[in-house]
Amino acid sequence: MNISAWVWIVTLVAVLAVLAVDLLIVGRRPHEPSMKESGGWVAFYIALALAFGVGIWIFAGGQPAAEFYTGWLTEYSLSVDNLFIFMIIMARFAVPRQLQQKVLLIGIVLALVMRGAFIAAGAALIAQFSWVFYIFGLFLVYTAFSLLKEGQNDEDDFKENVLVRWAKRALPVSSSFGPGTMTVVSETGKRLFTPMLIVMIAIGTTDLLFALDSIPAIFGITKEPYLVFTANVFALMGLRQLFFLLGGLLERLVYLNYGLSAVLAFIGVKLFLEALHTNTIPFINGGHGVHWAPEIPIWLSLLIIIGTLGIATAASLIKSSRDAKKPLAGSNH
């Protein structure tokens, strides 16, 4: 794809406009959105992503469109898993429900900024050094193995990092969130930080770790920076509303980590095979491509990712349903 500067500008302006609307909604009326409101927004953002893919199909062809859809689905799935960690952070710091929208929105903005930087760095690395795919591939397989070992998410998955611990110890922090601002003035006239700042540091550093996983994953699907960026944008848009829509359902997705582990491992192997196919490292096959290494087509990648996530979701819901019935069955005896 040959993306002109004006297409990038229009895309960035559109993203900023959507974020501005979100900020206005949250800033004007902090509240816990209803299921109907959340569902409407999530459906709107999903429809927007699907329509964007159709636009790519019309203007650039089926291959880039398929790459966008595959990348978007992968990033969206990883983002859903990330929501569970956000839930743990909210609970750990006792963030009031009416302020959680604001926390999520700021977290999404931070994620967009960090992922944008990672995408630019990743694209520059790939353009200069094709062997970086070996590193990306191995990193994704390692991440998949770590995810498989951890199993289902629980509260131990979030541990306060050095920056969070330092902020809690070194900064004057109030006991109350107040109106949801970063600072408040105490009764003695002293300006204090609210726990909102600590939550933002926790969310921001968590977003950074998420980007380390997700960016190599999507570069395993497409090498076009524009598709990588837009897939990430559409995966993050609507995440705030999805948080409230899913609610307790997140806890029922007990096998989601296993599904995501399989997806990351698949993409890691795919990346490694592509690196072999276009090899330039002297000590591997004399610096020539390993032509027996198969190239996995994007349509097959899409089918494998959809199938894996679909099986993981269905198996999770079946298990959760059976577990919920067990206490009832036991009470009948």
Disulfide bonds with the S-S distance in Angstrom:
none
